């Protein structure tokens, strides 16, 4: 993705010569004939860097720079002029210019200045992105479930494209983890990942959060604010709980998905952005479409690649791996010397159906680490609701044969986890012949 440069100069020959030179050096270049045209183009195209002529008749480069900084626009600015002076240079630098260059200039010198300015801006963005990632340490645990591995493989393939992804499934199954996984494995990994959650926000607040607003757009809008879509330019926008937004917001979001442009609240200028869109919901969107609560055209725009992370009760073979991960994470965060999970605690975790899914498991382990009194989590350290719940099933009627197979599968999985996947050791632990264990694993579909 070539960096986009906007050159603003009222002299046609100057614009043409500089634009040709920069295009030759690999940049994408737009030009403006004056300061006012430059401001309009900045709003609509969001360039990565600006080259402004200091002296322009309608609006000087310095005035354009001051207007940008007043709007909290931090795009790097190179000021250029044929009438250089120390005072002008100082004034431009104080106003927020990255550098000040006088004509005639050496093309190699201006190329170096541009690349250093762009590198600095990239580093600034990367620091912001890394800071956000440090604050939100997400980790996707694949586990051993074949269906879960398939979902992760779909996510990995989706990451290689810019296709819109719809994440479906129950709360707590890790939909945001999948969204971050897709972003981190895409060509946008070094750009922002911005999450939006519509729950609890009014239509007005959600629209402002999504698209931003202009100064004076409504009471309390004391200055221009960029929306999260604009902030995510070049990266990924993750819209959680998409099934809860109003019909009016659905129409606005559909228009953005179709045109890849929007207006800030109170604004009239269309702003174009390049973002990857990932959405998620725990609702049955197709049922909402049939009932008229969700737009059919928006549904099909979102449902390009649909991925459904499994509820934890459908991948119990992953519970030991997940529990171990959350144990290490919680022990490190709380500085507690808790290093193991007892057999009794393992058995109860595997027997439990986890209606809150992975999120509930993480919370249960964290509670056990914080409140436990020994280096090993025992069944008594688990939440009371979990400790007292008998083994359950999601089926209303279950046969004796299915119940026995479910119990056998849980015993085998637990033995394999305790022996780090060593099948011979697991067979000895269960008191079985190794060959019989292999046949049993095949019949129970344990890989």
DOKOL-56089 format. One record per residue (C-alpha): residue number from 1; x, y, z. Coordinates in steps of 0.2 Angstrom, whole numbers, always signed. Layout:
N
[tiza NUM, [X, Y, Z]]
...
This chain:
447
[tiza 1, [+0, +0, +0]]
[tiza 2, [+9, +16, -6]]
[tiza 3, [+9, +31, +5]]
[tiza 4, [-2, +44, -2]]
[tiza 5, [+5, +62, -3]]
[tiza 6, [-5, +78, -6]]
[tiza 7, [+4, +93, -14]]
[tiza 8, [-4, +110, -12]]
[tiza 9, [+4, +123, -23]]
[tiza 10, [-4, +137, -33]]
[tiza 11, [+9, +136, -47]]
[tiza 12, [+5, +123, -60]]
[tiza 13, [+23, +119, -65]]
[tiza 14, [+29, +117, -47]]
[tiza 15, [+14, +105, -44]]
[tiza 16, [+18, +95, -59]]
[tiza 17, [+37, +93, -57]]
[tiza 18, [+36, +88, -39]]
[tiza 19, [+21, +76, -42]]
[tiza 20, [+31, +67, -56]]
[tiza 21, [+46, +66, -46]]
[tiza 22, [+37, +58, -31]]
[tiza 23, [+27, +46, -42]]
[tiza 24, [+43, +40, -49]]
[tiza 25, [+49, +37, -32]]
[tiza 26, [+34, +26, -28]]
[tiza 27, [+22, +37, -19]]
[tiza 28, [+4, +40, -24]]
[tiza 29, [+1, +58, -27]]
[tiza 30, [-14, +70, -27]]
[tiza 31, [-13, +89, -30]]
[tiza 32, [-22, +104, -25]]
[tiza 33, [-22, +121, -33]]
[tiza 34, [-23, +131, -17]]
[tiza 35, [-26, +130, +2]]
[tiza 36, [-45, +129, +2]]
[tiza 37, [-45, +115, -11]]
[tiza 38, [-31, +106, +0]]
[tiza 39, [-42, +106, +15]]
[tiza 40, [-57, +99, +6]]
[tiza 41, [-46, +85, -1]]
[tiza 42, [-39, +81, +16]]
[tiza 43, [-56, +78, +22]]
[tiza 44, [-61, +67, +8]]
[tiza 45, [-45, +57, +5]]
[tiza 46, [-35, +57, +21]]
[tiza 47, [-18, +58, +14]]
[tiza 48, [-3, +51, +24]]
[tiza 49, [+8, +67, +21]]
[tiza 50, [+5, +85, +15]]
[tiza 51, [+17, +96, +6]]
[tiza 52, [+11, +114, +7]]
[tiza 53, [+17, +129, -2]]
[tiza 54, [+20, +143, +11]]
[tiza 55, [+13, +157, +0]]
[tiza 56, [-4, +153, -9]]
[tiza 57, [-16, +167, -13]]
[tiza 58, [-33, +160, -6]]
[tiza 59, [-26, +152, +10]]
[tiza 60, [-7, +150, +14]]
[tiza 61, [+1, +134, +19]]
[tiza 62, [+3, +141, +36]]
[tiza 63, [-15, +144, +38]]
[tiza 64, [-19, +127, +31]]
[tiza 65, [-7, +119, +44]]
[tiza 66, [-15, +129, +59]]
[tiza 67, [-32, +124, +53]]
[tiza 68, [-27, +106, +53]]
[tiza 69, [-20, +106, +70]]
[tiza 70, [-35, +116, +77]]
[tiza 71, [-45, +101, +71]]
[tiza 72, [-33, +88, +80]]
[tiza 73, [-27, +82, +63]]
[tiza 74, [-9, +76, +65]]
[tiza 75, [-5, +72, +47]]
[tiza 76, [+14, +76, +44]]
[tiza 77, [+16, +92, +35]]
[tiza 78, [+31, +98, +25]]
[tiza 79, [+31, +116, +21]]
[tiza 80, [+40, +122, +5]]
[tiza 81, [+43, +139, -2]]
[tiza 82, [+55, +149, -14]]
[tiza 83, [+56, +163, -1]]
[tiza 84, [+64, +155, +14]]
[tiza 85, [+69, +164, +30]]
[tiza 86, [+73, +159, +48]]
[tiza 87, [+57, +167, +55]]
[tiza 88, [+46, +158, +43]]
[tiza 89, [+54, +142, +47]]
[tiza 90, [+52, +144, +65]]
[tiza 91, [+34, +150, +63]]
[tiza 92, [+30, +134, +53]]
[tiza 93, [+39, +122, +65]]
[tiza 94, [+30, +130, +80]]
[tiza 95, [+13, +128, +71]]
[tiza 96, [+17, +109, +69]]
[tiza 97, [+26, +107, +53]]
[tiza 98, [+38, +92, +52]]
[tiza 99, [+51, +101, +41]]
[tiza 100, [+53, +117, +31]]
[tiza 101, [+62, +116, +14]]
[tiza 102, [+66, +130, +2]]
[tiza 103, [+67, +130, -17]]
[tiza 104, [+77, +125, -27]]
[tiza 105, [+78, +108, -18]]
[tiza 106, [+87, +92, -21]]
[tiza 107, [+75, +78, -25]]
[tiza 108, [+85, +66, -15]]
[tiza 109, [+84, +77, +0]]
[tiza 110, [+65, +80, -1]]
[tiza 111, [+63, +61, -3]]
[tiza 112, [+73, +58, +13]]
[tiza 113, [+63, +71, +22]]
[tiza 114, [+47, +63, +17]]
[tiza 115, [+52, +45, +21]]
[tiza 116, [+58, +50, +38]]
[tiza 117, [+42, +60, +42]]
[tiza 118, [+31, +45, +36]]
[tiza 119, [+42, +33, +46]]
[tiza 120, [+40, +43, +62]]
[tiza 121, [+21, +43, +59]]
[tiza 122, [+21, +25, +56]]
[tiza 123, [+31, +22, +73]]
[tiza 124, [+19, +33, +82]]
[tiza 125, [+4, +23, +76]]
[tiza 126, [+12, +7, +80]]
[tiza 127, [+16, +13, +97]]
[tiza 128, [-3, +17, +99]]
[tiza 129, [-8, +0, +92]]
[tiza 130, [+5, -9, +104]]
[tiza 131, [-1, +1, +119]]
[tiza 132, [-19, -5, +115]]
[tiza 133, [-13, -23, +113]]
[tiza 134, [-4, -22, +129]]
[tiza 135, [-19, -16, +138]]
[tiza 136, [-30, -29, +130]]
[tiza 137, [-20, -45, +130]]
[tiza 138, [-30, -57, +120]]
[tiza 139, [-25, -74, +115]]
[tiza 140, [-33, -87, +104]]
[tiza 141, [-32, -105, +111]]
[tiza 142, [-35, -117, +97]]
[tiza 143, [-36, -133, +107]]
[tiza 144, [-39, -151, +101]]
[tiza 145, [-57, -150, +95]]
[tiza 146, [-58, -154, +76]]
[tiza 147, [-73, -141, +74]]
[tiza 148, [-63, -128, +83]]
[tiza 149, [-48, -131, +72]]
[tiza 150, [-59, -129, +57]]
[tiza 151, [-66, -113, +63]]
[tiza 152, [-48, -106, +66]]
[tiza 153, [-43, -112, +49]]
[tiza 154, [-57, -102, +41]]
[tiza 155, [-52, -87, +51]]
[tiza 156, [-34, -89, +44]]
[tiza 157, [-40, -90, +26]]
[tiza 158, [-52, -75, +29]]
[tiza 159, [-37, -65, +36]]
[tiza 160, [-28, -67, +19]]
[tiza 161, [-42, -56, +10]]
[tiza 162, [-52, -41, +14]]
[tiza 163, [-68, -50, +15]]
[tiza 164, [-81, -45, +28]]
[tiza 165, [-82, -57, +42]]
[tiza 166, [-98, -61, +52]]
[tiza 167, [-94, -70, +69]]
[tiza 168, [-109, -79, +76]]
[tiza 169, [-112, -89, +92]]
[tiza 170, [-116, -88, +110]]
[tiza 171, [-108, -75, +122]]
[tiza 172, [-92, -79, +129]]
[tiza 173, [-86, -90, +115]]
[tiza 174, [-72, -79, +110]]
[tiza 175, [-79, -69, +95]]
[tiza 176, [-68, -54, +99]]
[tiza 177, [-53, -66, +100]]
[tiza 178, [-57, -72, +83]]
[tiza 179, [-58, -54, +76]]
[tiza 180, [-41, -50, +83]]
[tiza 181, [-34, -66, +76]]
[tiza 182, [-40, -61, +59]]
[tiza 183, [-33, -44, +60]]
[tiza 184, [-16, -50, +67]]
[tiza 185, [-14, -62, +53]]
[tiza 186, [-19, -50, +39]]
[tiza 187, [-9, -37, +30]]
[tiza 188, [-17, -24, +41]]
[tiza 189, [-8, -31, +57]]
[tiza 190, [+2, -15, +60]]
[tiza 191, [-13, -4, +58]]
[tiza 192, [-26, +0, +71]]
[tiza 193, [-39, -13, +77]]
[tiza 194, [-54, -3, +84]]
[tiza 195, [-68, -12, +93]]
[tiza 196, [-86, -4, +94]]
[tiza 197, [-100, -11, +105]]
[tiza 198, [-117, -4, +102]]
[tiza 199, [-125, -11, +118]]
[tiza 200, [-130, +3, +130]]
[tiza 201, [-127, +17, +118]]
[tiza 202, [-141, +28, +111]]
[tiza 203, [-143, +30, +92]]
[tiza 204, [-135, +47, +93]]
[tiza 205, [-120, +42, +104]]
[tiza 206, [-117, +27, +93]]
[tiza 207, [-118, +37, +77]]
[tiza 208, [-105, +49, +84]]
[tiza 209, [-94, +35, +91]]
[tiza 210, [-94, +27, +74]]
[tiza 211, [-93, +41, +62]]
[tiza 212, [-87, +56, +73]]
[tiza 213, [-95, +73, +73]]
[tiza 214, [-91, +91, +68]]
[tiza 215, [-89, +105, +80]]
[tiza 216, [-106, +112, +85]]
[tiza 217, [-115, +97, +78]]
[tiza 218, [-125, +95, +94]]
[tiza 219, [-125, +101, +112]]
[tiza 220, [-108, +97, +120]]
[tiza 221, [-99, +95, +103]]
[tiza 222, [-86, +108, +108]]
[tiza 223, [-73, +102, +94]]
[tiza 224, [-72, +91, +80]]
[tiza 225, [-70, +72, +84]]
[tiza 226, [-65, +58, +73]]
[tiza 227, [-76, +43, +73]]
[tiza 228, [-69, +25, +76]]
[tiza 229, [-71, +21, +58]]
[tiza 230, [-60, +36, +53]]
[tiza 231, [-47, +31, +67]]
[tiza 232, [-46, +14, +60]]
[tiza 233, [-41, +19, +43]]
[tiza 234, [-30, +6, +35]]
[tiza 235, [-34, -6, +49]]
[tiza 236, [-49, -16, +55]]
[tiza 237, [-65, -11, +63]]
[tiza 238, [-74, -24, +74]]
[tiza 239, [-92, -20, +77]]
[tiza 240, [-99, -31, +91]]
[tiza 241, [-117, -35, +95]]
[tiza 242, [-122, -29, +77]]
[tiza 243, [-139, -37, +79]]
[tiza 244, [-144, -24, +92]]
[tiza 245, [-142, -8, +81]]
[tiza 246, [-158, +1, +76]]
[tiza 247, [-165, +1, +58]]
[tiza 248, [-159, +19, +55]]
[tiza 249, [-141, +14, +60]]
[tiza 250, [-142, -1, +49]]
[tiza 251, [-146, +10, +34]]
[tiza 252, [-131, +21, +38]]
[tiza 253, [-119, +6, +41]]
[tiza 254, [-126, -2, +24]]
[tiza 255, [-122, +14, +15]]
[tiza 256, [-104, +14, +22]]
[tiza 257, [-101, -4, +17]]
[tiza 258, [-107, +0, +0]]
[tiza 259, [-98, +16, -3]]
[tiza 260, [-84, +15, +9]]
[tiza 261, [-87, +33, +14]]
[tiza 262, [-97, +43, +26]]
[tiza 263, [-100, +60, +34]]
[tiza 264, [-97, +65, +52]]
[tiza 265, [-112, +70, +62]]
[tiza 266, [-116, +88, +57]]
[tiza 267, [-104, +87, +42]]
[tiza 268, [-107, +88, +23]]
[tiza 269, [-91, +82, +17]]
[tiza 270, [-89, +64, +12]]
[tiza 271, [-74, +55, +20]]
[tiza 272, [-67, +40, +12]]
[tiza 273, [-58, +26, +22]]
[tiza 274, [-49, +10, +19]]
[tiza 275, [-55, -2, +33]]
[tiza 276, [-58, -21, +35]]
[tiza 277, [-75, -24, +43]]
[tiza 278, [-78, -38, +55]]
[tiza 279, [-95, -40, +64]]
[tiza 280, [-101, -51, +78]]
[tiza 281, [-118, -56, +86]]
[tiza 282, [-125, -68, +98]]
[tiza 283, [-142, -66, +90]]
[tiza 284, [-150, -76, +76]]
[tiza 285, [-148, -63, +62]]
[tiza 286, [-158, -73, +49]]
[tiza 287, [-173, -74, +61]]
[tiza 288, [-171, -56, +64]]
[tiza 289, [-171, -53, +45]]
[tiza 290, [-187, -64, +43]]
[tiza 291, [-196, -54, +57]]
[tiza 292, [-191, -37, +49]]
[tiza 293, [-180, -32, +64]]
[tiza 294, [-164, -33, +53]]
[tiza 295, [-161, -27, +35]]
[tiza 296, [-160, -41, +22]]
[tiza 297, [-148, -31, +11]]
[tiza 298, [-136, -27, +26]]
[tiza 299, [-137, -46, +32]]
[tiza 300, [-130, -51, +15]]
[tiza 301, [-117, -38, +15]]
[tiza 302, [-111, -44, +32]]
[tiza 303, [-112, -62, +29]]
[tiza 304, [-98, -64, +17]]
[tiza 305, [-88, -76, +28]]
[tiza 306, [-97, -83, +43]]
[tiza 307, [-88, -91, +57]]
[tiza 308, [-95, -99, +73]]
[tiza 309, [-84, -102, +87]]
[tiza 310, [-90, -117, +97]]
[tiza 311, [-98, -116, +114]]
[tiza 312, [-87, -124, +127]]
[tiza 313, [-99, -138, +131]]
[tiza 314, [-96, -144, +113]]
[tiza 315, [-77, -145, +115]]
[tiza 316, [-74, -151, +132]]
[tiza 317, [-58, -159, +126]]
[tiza 318, [-51, -141, +126]]
[tiza 319, [-55, -138, +144]]
[tiza 320, [-38, -144, +151]]
[tiza 321, [-28, -134, +139]]
[tiza 322, [-39, -118, +142]]
[tiza 323, [-38, -120, +161]]
[tiza 324, [-19, -122, +161]]
[tiza 325, [-18, -106, +150]]
[tiza 326, [-29, -96, +162]]
[tiza 327, [-20, -103, +177]]
[tiza 328, [-3, -96, +171]]
[tiza 329, [-11, -80, +165]]
[tiza 330, [-20, -77, +182]]
[tiza 331, [-5, -83, +193]]
[tiza 332, [+7, -71, +183]]
[tiza 333, [-5, -56, +185]]
[tiza 334, [-9, -59, +203]]
[tiza 335, [+9, -64, +208]]
[tiza 336, [+1, -80, +216]]
[tiza 337, [+11, -96, +217]]
[tiza 338, [-2, -107, +210]]
[tiza 339, [+5, -120, +197]]
[tiza 340, [-7, -135, +196]]
[tiza 341, [-25, -140, +195]]
[tiza 342, [-30, -156, +205]]
[tiza 343, [-38, -171, +197]]
[tiza 344, [-55, -168, +206]]
[tiza 345, [-55, -150, +200]]
[tiza 346, [-52, -156, +182]]
[tiza 347, [-66, -169, +183]]
[tiza 348, [-78, -156, +189]]
[tiza 349, [-73, -144, +176]]
[tiza 350, [-75, -157, +162]]
[tiza 351, [-92, -162, +169]]
[tiza 352, [-99, -144, +169]]
[tiza 353, [-108, -137, +154]]
[tiza 354, [-101, -119, +156]]
[tiza 355, [-116, -108, +150]]
[tiza 356, [-105, -93, +151]]
[tiza 357, [-92, -102, +139]]
[tiza 358, [-74, -98, +139]]
[tiza 359, [-76, -82, +148]]
[tiza 360, [-84, -91, +163]]
[tiza 361, [-70, -103, +163]]
[tiza 362, [-57, -89, +164]]
[tiza 363, [-67, -81, +178]]
[tiza 364, [-68, -97, +188]]
[tiza 365, [-49, -100, +186]]
[tiza 366, [-45, -82, +191]]
[tiza 367, [-56, -83, +206]]
[tiza 368, [-48, -100, +211]]
[tiza 369, [-31, -92, +210]]
[tiza 370, [-35, -77, +220]]
[tiza 371, [-44, -86, +234]]
[tiza 372, [-35, -102, +234]]
[tiza 373, [-23, -106, +249]]
[tiza 374, [-11, -119, +240]]
[tiza 375, [-1, -121, +225]]
[tiza 376, [-14, -132, +217]]
[tiza 377, [-32, -128, +213]]
[tiza 378, [-44, -140, +221]]
[tiza 379, [-62, -143, +218]]
[tiza 380, [-66, -133, +234]]
[tiza 381, [-58, -118, +226]]
[tiza 382, [-70, -118, +211]]
[tiza 383, [-85, -106, +212]]
[tiza 384, [-100, -114, +222]]
[tiza 385, [-111, -115, +207]]
[tiza 386, [-99, -125, +197]]
[tiza 387, [-94, -136, +212]]
[tiza 388, [-112, -141, +216]]
[tiza 389, [-118, -143, +198]]
[tiza 390, [-120, -162, +192]]
[tiza 391, [-114, -167, +175]]
[tiza 392, [-127, -161, +163]]
[tiza 393, [-131, -162, +144]]
[tiza 394, [-138, -150, +132]]
[tiza 395, [-150, -164, +125]]
[tiza 396, [-167, -166, +134]]
[tiza 397, [-166, -184, +131]]
[tiza 398, [-150, -194, +131]]
[tiza 399, [-148, -213, +129]]
[tiza 400, [-138, -224, +141]]
[tiza 401, [-126, -228, +127]]
[tiza 402, [-123, -210, +123]]
[tiza 403, [-121, -206, +142]]
[tiza 404, [-108, -219, +144]]
[tiza 405, [-98, -214, +129]]
[tiza 406, [-98, -196, +135]]
[tiza 407, [-91, -201, +152]]
[tiza 408, [-78, -213, +143]]
[tiza 409, [-73, -198, +132]]
[tiza 410, [-70, -187, +146]]
[tiza 411, [-60, -199, +156]]
[tiza 412, [-48, -202, +140]]
[tiza 413, [-46, -184, +137]]
[tiza 414, [-42, -180, +155]]
[tiza 415, [-29, -194, +155]]
[tiza 416, [-21, -188, +139]]
[tiza 417, [-20, -170, +146]]
[tiza 418, [-12, -176, +162]]
[tiza 419, [+1, -186, +152]]
[tiza 420, [+4, -172, +139]]
[tiza 421, [-3, -182, +125]]
[tiza 422, [+8, -198, +129]]
[tiza 423, [-4, -212, +124]]
[tiza 424, [+6, -226, +132]]
[tiza 425, [+6, -216, +148]]
[tiza 426, [-12, -212, +147]]
[tiza 427, [-16, -230, +144]]
[tiza 428, [-6, -235, +160]]
[tiza 429, [-15, -221, +170]]
[tiza 430, [-32, -229, +164]]
[tiza 431, [-27, -247, +167]]
[tiza 432, [-29, -251, +149]]
[tiza 433, [-19, -259, +135]]
[tiza 434, [-11, -246, +123]]
[tiza 435, [-19, -255, +108]]
[tiza 436, [-36, -254, +116]]
[tiza 437, [-34, -236, +120]]
[tiza 438, [-30, -232, +102]]
[tiza 439, [-46, -241, +96]]
[tiza 440, [-56, -233, +110]]
[tiza 441, [-50, -215, +104]]
[tiza 442, [-54, -219, +86]]
[tiza 443, [-72, -225, +91]]
[tiza 444, [-74, -209, +102]]
[tiza 445, [-67, -198, +88]]
[tiza 446, [-53, -192, +99]]
[tiza 447, [-38, -186, +88]]
